[in-house]
Amino acid sequence: MTARMFRDLPRIFMRSFGEEVSALWARNDGASVDLIDVIFNSAYVVRSADGIELTDPAPFAFVSVESALLIEPLRAVDLSLLFRNEGRDQLIIGGRAYGVESCTEDSHGMCTIELIEPKAA
């Protein structure tokens, strides 16, 4: 019963909290690049409950786990590796290639991806 209640949360989250942008997901094996919808924040700051900034501003993306698994079903074994930092998957957003620093699944069907800013040329 509880699982059924939360089943639609990722869709509601993607529709309600931010503007979806399309990104290209380039996997570290280099085999393919696919389009995926993300909520992108170029300067996300993690804060504690009392408002203290715990991190410097950094780019983050939020992705529905379901949409990522439709593209890459073999990564369902360990959702913390859905977007890999080893070998660096990339999300190409607005023409800029961001490397994946970390990936965290939130148990409500969403994945938070900390990204690495591309180096200036």
N, CA, C and O atoms as CSV, one atom per row, in Angstrom:
chain,resi,resn,atom,element,x,y,z
A,1,MET,N,N,0.821,-1.195,0.000
A,1,MET,CA,C,0.000,0.000,0.000
A,1,MET,C,C,0.863,1.256,0.000
A,1,MET,O,O,0.618,2.178,-0.778
A,2,THR,N,N,1.865,1.297,0.863
A,2,THR,CA,C,2.719,2.484,0.948
A,2,THR,C,C,3.465,2.715,-0.360
A,2,THR,O,O,3.573,3.850,-0.825
A,3,ALA,N,N,3.980,1.643,-0.954
A,3,ALA,CA,C,4.710,1.775,-2.212
A,3,ALA,C,C,3.812,2.375,-3.294
A,3,ALA,O,O,4.269,3.188,-4.097
A,4,ARG,N,N,2.560,1.985,-3.317
A,4,ARG,CA,C,1.629,2.506,-4.305
A,4,ARG,C,C,1.398,4.000,-4.099
A,4,ARG,O,O,1.251,4.745,-5.067
A,5,MET,N,N,1.364,4.443,-2.830
A,5,MET,CA,C,1.167,5.865,-2.526
A,5,MET,C,C,2.294,6.726,-3.079
A,5,MET,O,O,2.052,7.836,-3.554
A,6,PHE,N,N,3.524,6.225,-3.020
A,6,PHE,CA,C,4.680,7.014,-3.424
A,6,PHE,C,C,5.111,6.762,-4.866
A,6,PHE,O,O,6.087,7.351,-5.332
A,7,ARG,N,N,4.404,5.905,-5.566
A,7,ARG,CA,C,4.777,5.510,-6.920
A,7,ARG,C,C,4.894,6.706,-7.868
A,7,ARG,O,O,5.778,6.716,-8.724
A,8,ASP,N,N,4.033,7.704,-7.737
A,8,ASP,CA,C,4.013,8.829,-8.669
A,8,ASP,C,C,4.875,10.007,-8.230
A,8,ASP,O,O,4.913,11.022,-8.926
A,9,LEU,N,N,5.565,9.906,-7.097
A,9,LEU,CA,C,6.366,11.029,-6.611
A,9,LEU,C,C,7.411,11.535,-7.604
A,9,LEU,O,O,7.529,12.750,-7.767
A,10,PRO,N,N,8.180,10.668,-8.280
A,10,PRO,CA,C,9.165,11.208,-9.220
A,10,PRO,C,C,8.534,12.057,-10.328
A,10,PRO,O,O,9.059,13.112,-10.683
A,11,ARG,N,N,7.420,11.598,-10.866
A,11,ARG,CA,C,6.744,12.352,-11.923
A,11,ARG,C,C,6.255,13.698,-11.385
A,11,ARG,O,O,6.392,14.722,-12.055
A,12,ILE,N,N,5.690,13.699,-10.181
A,12,ILE,CA,C,5.201,14.934,-9.558
A,12,ILE,C,C,6.374,15.866,-9.269
A,12,ILE,O,O,6.286,17.070,-9.510
A,13,PHE,N,N,7.465,15.313,-8.756
A,13,PHE,CA,C,8.652,16.109,-8.460
A,13,PHE,C,C,9.190,16.770,-9.722
A,13,PHE,O,O,9.484,17.966,-9.727
A,14,MET,N,N,9.318,15.982,-10.799
A,14,MET,CA,C,9.873,16.521,-12.042
A,14,MET,C,C,8.959,17.602,-12.619
A,14,MET,O,O,9.442,18.557,-13.226
A,15,ARG,N,N,7.667,17.464,-12.439
A,15,ARG,CA,C,6.723,18.426,-12.993
A,15,ARG,C,C,6.604,19.676,-12.135
A,15,ARG,O,O,6.336,20.756,-12.661
A,16,SER,N,N,6.798,19.556,-10.823
A,16,SER,CA,C,6.485,20.650,-9.897
A,16,SER,C,C,7.668,21.487,-9.439
A,16,SER,O,O,7.515,22.689,-9.224
A,17,PHE,N,N,8.833,20.891,-9.285
A,17,PHE,CA,C,9.937,21.587,-8.622
A,17,PHE,C,C,11.071,21.901,-9.579
A,17,PHE,O,O,12.122,21.261,-9.543
A,18,GLY,N,N,10.862,22.855,-10.404
A,18,GLY,CA,C,11.941,23.277,-11.278
A,18,GLY,C,C,11.603,23.057,-12.727
A,18,GLY,O,O,10.627,22.392,-13.072
A,19,GLU,N,N,12.419,23.621,-13.548
A,19,GLU,CA,C,12.220,23.533,-14.978
A,19,GLU,C,C,13.045,22.372,-15.521
A,19,GLU,O,O,14.267,22.334,-15.378
A,20,GLU,N,N,12.355,21.439,-16.140
A,20,GLU,CA,C,13.056,20.312,-16.732
A,20,GLU,C,C,13.850,20.784,-17.938
A,20,GLU,O,O,13.373,21.594,-18.733
A,21,VAL,N,N,15.047,20.277,-18.065
A,21,VAL,CA,C,15.859,20.512,-19.251
A,21,VAL,C,C,16.284,19.155,-19.784
A,21,VAL,O,O,16.369,18.178,-19.039
A,22,SER,N,N,16.541,19.110,-21.043
A,22,SER,CA,C,17.036,17.871,-21.628
A,22,SER,C,C,18.548,17.871,-21.554
A,22,SER,O,O,19.208,18.875,-21.824
A,23,ALA,N,N,19.072,16.736,-21.186
A,23,ALA,CA,C,20.527,16.573,-21.108
A,23,ALA,C,C,20.905,15.343,-21.909
A,23,ALA,O,O,20.092,14.440,-22.107
A,24,LEU,N,N,22.128,15.317,-22.359
A,24,LEU,CA,C,22.667,14.124,-22.994
A,24,LEU,C,C,23.445,13.363,-21.934
A,24,LEU,O,O,24.318,13.930,-21.276
A,25,TRP,N,N,23.140,12.106,-21.768
A,25,TRP,CA,C,23.819,11.257,-20.784
A,25,TRP,C,C,24.836,10.399,-21.520
A,25,TRP,O,O,24.472,9.466,-22.236
A,26,ALA,N,N,26.111,10.719,-21.340
A,26,ALA,CA,C,27.203,9.959,-21.954
A,26,ALA,C,C,27.783,9.032,-20.900
A,26,ALA,O,O,28.392,9.484,-19.931
A,27,ARG,N,N,27.590,7.726,-21.094
A,27,ARG,CA,C,28.097,6.757,-20.143
A,27,ARG,C,C,29.602,6.570,-20.285
A,27,ARG,O,O,30.177,6.816,-21.345
A,28,ASN,N,N,30.228,6.129,-19.193
A,28,ASN,CA,C,31.684,6.030,-19.155
A,28,ASN,C,C,32.243,4.989,-20.104
A,28,ASN,O,O,33.432,5.038,-20.419
A,29,ASP,N,N,31.432,4.047,-20.573
A,29,ASP,CA,C,31.926,3.061,-21.522
A,29,ASP,C,C,32.032,3.628,-22.932
A,29,ASP,O,O,32.610,2.997,-23.817
A,30,GLY,N,N,31.479,4.812,-23.139
A,30,GLY,CA,C,31.582,5.478,-24.431
A,30,GLY,C,C,30.720,4.866,-25.515
A,30,GLY,O,O,30.791,5.287,-26.670
A,31,ALA,N,N,29.911,3.884,-25.169
A,31,ALA,CA,C,29.132,3.161,-26.163
A,31,ALA,C,C,27.967,3.981,-26.722
A,31,ALA,O,O,27.660,3.896,-27.911
A,32,SER,N,N,27.322,4.773,-25.867
A,32,SER,CA,C,26.162,5.499,-26.356
A,32,SER,C,C,25.921,6.775,-25.564
A,32,SER,O,O,26.402,6.947,-24.444
A,33,VAL,N,N,25.163,7.656,-26.185
A,33,VAL,CA,C,24.746,8.912,-25.575
A,33,VAL,C,C,23.237,9.006,-25.770
A,33,VAL,O,O,22.741,8.884,-26.891
A,34,ASP,N,N,22.504,9.225,-24.669
A,34,ASP,CA,C,21.049,9.271,-24.748
A,34,ASP,C,C,20.509,10.533,-24.108
A,34,ASP,O,O,21.125,11.106,-23.209
A,35,LEU,N,N,19.340,10.960,-24.588
A,35,LEU,CA,C,18.654,12.128,-24.060
A,35,LEU,C,C,17.889,11.736,-22.797
A,35,LEU,O,O,17.197,10.718,-22.779
A,36,ILE,N,N,18.012,12.549,-21.734
A,36,ILE,CA,C,17.299,12.298,-20.479
A,36,ILE,C,C,16.861,13.642,-19.906
A,36,ILE,O,O,17.581,14.635,-20.014
A,37,ASP,N,N,15.663,13.667,-19.288
A,37,ASP,CA,C,15.156,14.893,-18.665
A,37,ASP,C,C,15.710,15.027,-17.260
A,37,ASP,O,O,15.681,14.071,-16.485
A,38,VAL,N,N,16.213,16.202,-16.926
A,38,VAL,CA,C,16.775,16.472,-15.609
A,38,VAL,C,C,16.250,17.816,-15.110
A,38,VAL,O,O,15.797,18.652,-15.892
A,39,ILE,N,N,16.319,18.004,-13.801
A,39,ILE,CA,C,16.171,19.339,-13.219
A,39,ILE,C,C,17.591,19.760,-12.879
A,39,ILE,O,O,18.272,19.091,-12.101
A,40,PHE,N,N,18.034,20.855,-13.454
A,40,PHE,CA,C,19.428,21.285,-13.311
A,40,PHE,C,C,19.505,22.553,-12.492
A,40,PHE,O,O,18.732,23.489,-12.697
A,41,ASN,N,N,20.456,22.577,-11.552
A,41,ASN,CA,C,20.731,23.755,-10.742
A,41,ASN,C,C,22.238,23.992,-10.816
A,41,ASN,O,O,23.022,23.178,-10.328
A,42,SER,N,N,22.633,25.087,-11.415
A,42,SER,CA,C,24.059,25.339,-11.647
A,42,SER,C,C,24.815,25.780,-10.397
A,42,SER,O,O,26.046,25.752,-10.384
A,43,ALA,N,N,24.103,26.187,-9.347
A,43,ALA,CA,C,24.770,26.657,-8.128
A,43,ALA,C,C,23.998,26.204,-6.896
A,43,ALA,O,O,23.565,27.033,-6.096
A,44,TYR,N,N,23.827,24.917,-6.743
A,44,TYR,CA,C,23.087,24.331,-5.623
A,44,TYR,C,C,23.961,24.364,-4.365
A,44,TYR,O,O,25.149,24.046,-4.420
A,45,VAL,N,N,23.363,24.752,-3.231
A,45,VAL,CA,C,24.083,24.805,-1.966
A,45,VAL,C,C,23.357,23.925,-0.956
A,45,VAL,O,O,22.149,24.065,-0.763
A,46,VAL,N,N,24.087,23.021,-0.312
A,46,VAL,CA,C,23.508,22.187,0.745
A,46,VAL,C,C,23.589,22.982,2.042
A,46,VAL,O,O,24.658,23.465,2.416
A,47,ARG,N,N,22.432,23.117,2.739
A,47,ARG,CA,C,22.378,23.870,3.995
A,47,ARG,C,C,21.863,22.972,5.106
A,47,ARG,O,O,21.083,22.049,4.870
A,48,SER,N,N,22.311,23.258,6.319
A,48,SER,CA,C,21.801,22.537,7.490
A,48,SER,C,C,20.440,23.114,7.872
A,48,SER,O,O,19.998,24.109,7.297
A,49,ALA,N,N,19.786,22.495,8.832
A,49,ALA,CA,C,18.451,22.940,9.263
A,49,ALA,C,C,18.458,24.371,9.795
A,49,ALA,O,O,17.449,25.070,9.691
A,50,ASP,N,N,19.575,24.815,10.360
A,50,ASP,CA,C,19.620,26.181,10.886
A,50,ASP,C,C,20.173,27.187,9.884
A,50,ASP,O,O,20.476,28.320,10.257
A,51,GLY,N,N,20.309,26.792,8.619
A,51,GLY,CA,C,20.676,27.724,7.562
A,51,GLY,C,C,22.157,27.858,7.288
A,51,GLY,O,O,22.551,28.682,6.464
A,52,ILE,N,N,22.981,27.083,7.946
A,52,ILE,CA,C,24.424,27.161,7.709
A,52,ILE,C,C,24.758,26.425,6.416
A,52,ILE,O,O,24.339,25.286,6.212
A,53,GLU,N,N,25.521,27.091,5.544
A,53,GLU,CA,C,25.918,26.462,4.287
A,53,GLU,C,C,26.940,25.375,4.563
A,53,GLU,O,O,27.976,25.625,5.180
A,54,LEU,N,N,26.642,24.163,4.099
A,54,LEU,CA,C,27.548,23.032,4.307
A,54,LEU,C,C,28.462,22.795,3.124
A,54,LEU,O,O,29.486,22.125,3.254
A,55,THR,N,N,28.099,23.343,1.962
A,55,THR,CA,C,28.925,23.172,0.762
A,55,THR,C,C,29.026,24.483,0.012
A,55,THR,O,O,28.198,25.379,0.178
A,56,ASP,N,N,30.040,24.579,-0.805
A,56,ASP,CA,C,30.132,25.698,-1.734
A,56,ASP,C,C,29.133,25.454,-2.856
A,56,ASP,O,O,28.752,24.310,-3.105
A,57,PRO,N,N,28.702,26.520,-3.541
A,57,PRO,CA,C,27.789,26.310,-4.668
A,57,PRO,C,C,28.417,25.383,-5.707
A,57,PRO,O,O,29.578,25.552,-6.080
A,58,ALA,N,N,27.646,24.412,-6.166
A,58,ALA,CA,C,28.126,23.447,-7.152
A,58,ALA,C,C,26.955,23.044,-8.040
A,58,ALA,O,O,25.801,23.126,-7.619
A,59,PRO,N,N,27.241,22.614,-9.258
A,59,PRO,CA,C,26.152,22.170,-10.128
A,59,PRO,C,C,25.597,20.817,-9.676
A,59,PRO,O,O,26.353,19.905,-9.341
A,60,PHE,N,N,24.276,20.702,-9.670
A,60,PHE,CA,C,23.574,19.472,-9.319
A,60,PHE,C,C,22.500,19.205,-10.366
A,60,PHE,O,O,21.979,20.132,-10.986
A,61,ALA,N,N,22.178,17.938,-10.555
A,61,ALA,CA,C,21.058,17.543,-11.412
A,61,ALA,C,C,20.199,16.554,-10.635
A,61,ALA,O,O,20.707,15.766,-9.837
A,62,PHE,N,N,18.913,16.602,-10.874
A,62,PHE,CA,C,17.964,15.688,-10.247
A,62,PHE,C,C,17.265,14.930,-11.360
A,62,PHE,O,O,16.740,15.532,-12.297
A,63,VAL,N,N,17.258,13.597,-11.256
A,63,VAL,CA,C,16.760,12.737,-12.329
A,63,VAL,C,C,15.836,11.681,-11.738
A,63,VAL,O,O,16.070,11.191,-10.633
A,64,SER,N,N,14.801,11.336,-12.464
A,64,SER,CA,C,13.936,10.230,-12.089
A,64,SER,C,C,14.697,8.921,-12.301
A,64,SER,O,O,15.217,8.669,-13.388
A,65,VAL,N,N,14.760,8.089,-11.258
A,65,VAL,CA,C,15.448,6.800,-11.360
A,65,VAL,C,C,14.804,5.960,-12.452
A,65,VAL,O,O,15.499,5.286,-13.213
A,66,GLU,N,N,13.491,5.996,-12.531
A,66,GLU,CA,C,12.775,5.206,-13.536
A,66,GLU,C,C,13.209,5.571,-14.953
A,66,GLU,O,O,13.428,4.684,-15.777
A,67,SER,N,N,13.337,6.872,-15.247
A,67,SER,CA,C,13.732,7.271,-16.602
A,67,SER,C,C,15.181,6.876,-16.892
A,67,SER,O,O,15.512,6.541,-18.030
A,68,ALA,N,N,16.046,6.913,-15.875
A,68,ALA,CA,C,17.435,6.493,-16.081
A,68,ALA,C,C,17.522,4.985,-16.321
A,68,ALA,O,O,18.304,4.529,-17.155
A,69,LEU,N,N,16.717,4.213,-15.585
A,69,LEU,CA,C,16.742,2.756,-15.753
A,69,LEU,C,C,16.123,2.316,-17.077
A,69,LEU,O,O,16.459,1.247,-17.586
A,70,LEU,N,N,15.235,3.112,-17.636
A,70,LEU,CA,C,14.715,2.802,-18.966
A,70,LEU,C,C,15.827,2.870,-20.006
A,70,LEU,O,O,15.819,2.123,-20.984
A,71,ILE,N,N,16.778,3.765,-19.793
A,71,ILE,CA,C,17.906,3.913,-20.709
A,71,ILE,C,C,18.988,2.883,-20.415
A,71,ILE,O,O,19.551,2.294,-21.338
A,72,GLU,N,N,19.283,2.662,-19.133
A,72,GLU,CA,C,20.397,1.797,-18.715
A,72,GLU,C,C,19.925,0.794,-17.658
A,72,GLU,O,O,20.272,0.941,-16.486
A,73,PRO,N,N,19.138,-0.229,-18.044
A,73,PRO,CA,C,18.565,-1.163,-17.070
A,73,PRO,C,C,19.590,-2.010,-16.320
A,73,PRO,O,O,19.293,-2.483,-15.223
A,74,LEU,N,N,20.765,-2.215,-16.864
A,74,LEU,CA,C,21.777,-3.041,-16.199
A,74,LEU,C,C,22.328,-2.381,-14.937
A,74,LEU,O,O,22.957,-3.053,-14.120
A,75,ARG,N,N,22.109,-1.105,-14.766
A,75,ARG,CA,C,22.616,-0.403,-13.583
A,75,ARG,C,C,21.650,-0.451,-12.402
A,75,ARG,O,O,21.883,0.219,-11.396
A,76,ALA,N,N,20.583,-1.220,-12.502
A,76,ALA,CA,C,19.597,-1.330,-11.426
A,76,ALA,C,C,20.138,-2.088,-10.222
A,76,ALA,O,O,19.551,-2.020,-9.143
A,77,VAL,N,N,21.231,-2.799,-10.382
A,77,VAL,CA,C,21.803,-3.604,-9.299
A,77,VAL,C,C,22.206,-2.734,-8.112
A,77,VAL,O,O,21.941,-3.094,-6.965
A,78,ASP,N,N,22.841,-1.596,-8.374
A,78,ASP,CA,C,23.290,-0.679,-7.316
A,78,ASP,C,C,22.968,0.744,-7.752
A,78,ASP,O,O,23.671,1.317,-8.584
A,79,LEU,N,N,21.902,1.313,-7.188
A,79,LEU,CA,C,21.457,2.633,-7.632
A,79,LEU,C,C,22.431,3.753,-7.276
A,79,LEU,O,O,22.356,4.836,-7.855
A,80,SER,N,N,23.347,3.510,-6.332
A,80,SER,CA,C,24.355,4.530,-6.038
A,80,SER,C,C,25.363,4.632,-7.186
A,80,SER,O,O,26.146,5.579,-7.249
A,81,LEU,N,N,25.336,3.660,-8.083
A,81,LEU,CA,C,26.207,3.687,-9.263
A,81,LEU,C,C,25.414,3.895,-10.549
A,81,LEU,O,O,25.914,3.635,-11.643
A,82,LEU,N,N,24.177,4.365,-10.410
A,82,LEU,CA,C,23.354,4.607,-11.587
A,82,LEU,C,C,24.047,5.590,-12.524
A,82,LEU,O,O,24.124,5.364,-13.732
A,83,PHE,N,N,24.543,6.669,-11.961
A,83,PHE,CA,C,25.388,7.608,-12.695
A,83,PHE,C,C,26.776,7.451,-12.085
A,83,PHE,O,O,26.969,7.752,-10.907
A,84,ARG,N,N,27.718,6.997,-12.849
A,84,ARG,CA,C,29.014,6.588,-12.300
A,84,ARG,C,C,30.028,7.720,-12.286
A,84,ARG,O,O,30.128,8.512,-13.223
A,85,ASN,N,N,30.784,7.770,-11.177
A,85,ASN,CA,C,31.892,8.720,-11.120
A,85,ASN,C,C,33.209,8.041,-11.460
A,85,ASN,O,O,34.181,8.710,-11.811
A,86,GLU,N,N,33.249,6.719,-11.357
A,86,GLU,CA,C,34.457,5.995,-11.741
A,86,GLU,C,C,34.461,5.875,-13.258
A,86,GLU,O,O,33.573,5.250,-13.838
A,87,GLY,N,N,35.455,6.473,-13.896
A,87,GLY,CA,C,35.452,6.525,-15.346
A,87,GLY,C,C,34.634,7.683,-15.873
A,87,GLY,O,O,34.668,7.988,-17.065
A,88,ARG,N,N,33.898,8.329,-14.980
A,88,ARG,CA,C,33.122,9.552,-15.195
A,88,ARG,C,C,32.101,9.506,-16.326
A,88,ARG,O,O,32.417,9.740,-17.493
A,89,ASP,N,N,30.860,9.195,-15.938
A,89,ASP,CA,C,29.736,9.489,-16.828
A,89,ASP,C,C,29.692,11.003,-16.967
A,89,ASP,O,O,30.232,11.728,-16.131
A,90,GLN,N,N,29.051,11.472,-18.020
A,90,GLN,CA,C,28.889,12.909,-18.203
A,90,GLN,C,C,27.445,13.238,-18.517
A,90,GLN,O,O,26.741,12.461,-19.162
A,91,LEU,N,N,27.013,14.400,-18.053
A,91,LEU,CA,C,25.747,14.983,-18.469
A,91,LEU,C,C,26.078,16.242,-19.249
A,91,LEU,O,O,26.738,17.144,-18.734
A,92,ILE,N,N,25.629,16.299,-20.468
A,92,ILE,CA,C,25.881,17.461,-21.315
A,92,ILE,C,C,24.615,18.309,-21.293
A,92,ILE,O,O,23.580,17.938,-21.848
A,93,ILE,N,N,24.732,19.457,-20.634
A,93,ILE,CA,C,23.582,20.336,-20.412
A,93,ILE,C,C,23.914,21.717,-20.968
A,93,ILE,O,O,24.910,22.327,-20.579
A,94,GLY,N,N,23.088,22.196,-21.866
A,94,GLY,CA,C,23.322,23.515,-22.457
A,94,GLY,C,C,24.655,23.612,-23.167
A,94,GLY,O,O,25.275,24.675,-23.171
A,95,GLY,N,N,25.106,22.528,-23.765
A,95,GLY,CA,C,26.366,22.528,-24.501
A,95,GLY,C,C,27.607,22.364,-23.641
A,95,GLY,O,O,28.718,22.362,-24.171
A,96,ARG,N,N,27.451,22.227,-22.329
A,96,ARG,CA,C,28.594,22.052,-21.429
A,96,ARG,C,C,28.584,20.633,-20.864
A,96,ARG,O,O,27.541,20.133,-20.442
A,97,ALA,N,N,29.733,19.997,-20.859
A,97,ALA,CA,C,29.859,18.616,-20.382
A,97,ALA,C,C,30.268,18.621,-18.910
A,97,ALA,O,O,31.381,19.021,-18.568
A,98,TYR,N,N,29.357,18.172,-18.041
A,98,TYR,CA,C,29.608,18.084,-16.609
A,98,TYR,C,C,29.931,16.640,-16.258
A,98,TYR,O,O,29.214,15.724,-16.662
A,99,GLY,N,N,31.013,16.434,-15.502
A,99,GLY,CA,C,31.346,15.100,-15.024
A,99,GLY,C,C,30.539,14.776,-13.777
A,99,GLY,O,O,30.123,15.676,-13.047
A,100,VAL,N,N,30.316,13.483,-13.533
A,100,VAL,CA,C,29.568,13.053,-12.349
A,100,VAL,C,C,30.528,12.901,-11.178
A,100,VAL,O,O,31.504,12.155,-11.265
A,101,GLU,N,N,30.255,13.604,-10.085
A,101,GLU,CA,C,31.047,13.498,-8.860
A,101,GLU,C,C,30.471,12.429,-7.942
A,101,GLU,O,O,31.207,11.590,-7.423
A,102,SER,N,N,29.149,12.458,-7.739
A,102,SER,CA,C,28.487,11.457,-6.903
A,102,SER,C,C,27.031,11.345,-7.302
A,102,SER,O,O,26.471,12.230,-7.948
A,103,CYS,N,N,26.434,10.234,-6.902
A,103,CYS,CA,C,25.038,9.942,-7.228
A,103,CYS,C,C,24.381,9.359,-5.990
A,103,CYS,O,O,24.898,8.406,-5.406
A,104,THR,N,N,23.240,9.921,-5.580
A,104,THR,CA,C,22.527,9.448,-4.401
A,104,THR,C,C,21.061,9.239,-4.748
A,104,THR,O,O,20.407,10.142,-5.269
A,105,GLU,N,N,20.545,8.045,-4.457
A,105,GLU,CA,C,19.135,7.742,-4.679
A,105,GLU,C,C,18.398,8.035,-3.381
A,105,GLU,O,O,18.863,7.649,-2.308
A,106,ASP,N,N,17.248,8.717,-3.460
A,106,ASP,CA,C,16.592,9.207,-2.244
A,106,ASP,C,C,15.464,8.325,-1.711
A,106,ASP,O,O,14.760,8.744,-0.792
A,107,SER,N,N,15.268,7.147,-2.239
A,107,SER,CA,C,14.234,6.188,-1.844
A,107,SER,C,C,12.815,6.613,-2.231
A,107,SER,O,O,11.856,5.917,-1.897
A,108,HIS,N,N,12.670,7.731,-2.922
A,108,HIS,CA,C,11.368,8.151,-3.441
A,108,HIS,C,C,11.381,8.189,-4.962
A,108,HIS,O,O,10.520,8.817,-5.579
A,109,GLY,N,N,12.353,7.521,-5.562
A,109,GLY,CA,C,12.401,7.420,-7.008
A,109,GLY,C,C,13.169,8.515,-7.709
A,109,GLY,O,O,13.137,8.607,-8.936
A,110,MET,N,N,13.863,9.354,-6.945
A,110,MET,CA,C,14.673,10.416,-7.547
A,110,MET,C,C,16.146,10.171,-7.239
A,110,MET,O,O,16.493,9.528,-6.248
A,111,CYS,N,N,16.983,10.687,-8.093
A,111,CYS,CA,C,18.426,10.550,-7.949
A,111,CYS,C,C,19.034,11.948,-7.961
A,111,CYS,O,O,18.749,12.744,-8.856
A,112,THR,N,N,19.871,12.246,-6.972
A,112,THR,CA,C,20.574,13.530,-6.898
A,112,THR,C,C,21.992,13.302,-7.387
A,112,THR,O,O,22.705,12.440,-6.874
A,113,ILE,N,N,22.396,14.074,-8.374
A,113,ILE,CA,C,23.716,13.900,-8.974
A,113,ILE,C,C,24.529,15.171,-8.754
A,113,ILE,O,O,24.166,16.245,-9.234
A,114,GLU,N,N,25.626,15.037,-8.027
A,114,GLU,CA,C,26.548,16.166,-7.887
A,114,GLU,C,C,27.472,16.142,-9.098
A,114,GLU,O,O,28.038,15.107,-9.450
A,115,LEU,N,N,27.609,17.296,-9.719
A,115,LEU,CA,C,28.375,17.377,-10.957
A,115,LEU,C,C,29.660,18.157,-10.766
A,115,LEU,O,O,29.794,18.955,-9.838
A,116,ILE,N,N,30.599,17.911,-11.659
A,116,ILE,CA,C,31.866,18.643,-11.676
A,116,ILE,C,C,31.806,19.650,-12.812
A,116,ILE,O,O,31.553,19.298,-13.964
A,117,GLU,N,N,32.041,20.891,-12.472
A,117,GLU,CA,C,32.032,21.983,-13.449
A,117,GLU,C,C,33.117,21.737,-14.488
A,117,GLU,O,O,34.238,21.372,-14.132
A,118,PRO,N,N,32.802,21.933,-15.777
A,118,PRO,CA,C,33.854,21.773,-16.783
A,118,PRO,C,C,34.909,22.853,-16.630
A,118,PRO,O,O,34.605,23.989,-16.266
A,119,LYS,N,N,36.133,22.492,-16.908
A,119,LYS,CA,C,37.241,23.453,-16.791
A,119,LYS,C,C,37.177,24.461,-17.933
A,119,LYS,O,O,36.869,24.116,-19.074
A,120,ALA,N,N,37.476,25.719,-17.596
A,120,ALA,CA,C,37.482,26.763,-18.613
A,120,ALA,C,C,38.666,26.556,-19.541
A,120,ALA,O,O,39.759,26.191,-19.107
A,121,ALA,N,N,38.432,26.793,-20.814
A,121,ALA,CA,C,39.497,26.577,-21.810
A,121,ALA,C,C,40.426,27.758,-21.887
A,121,ALA,O,O,41.376,27.748,-22.669
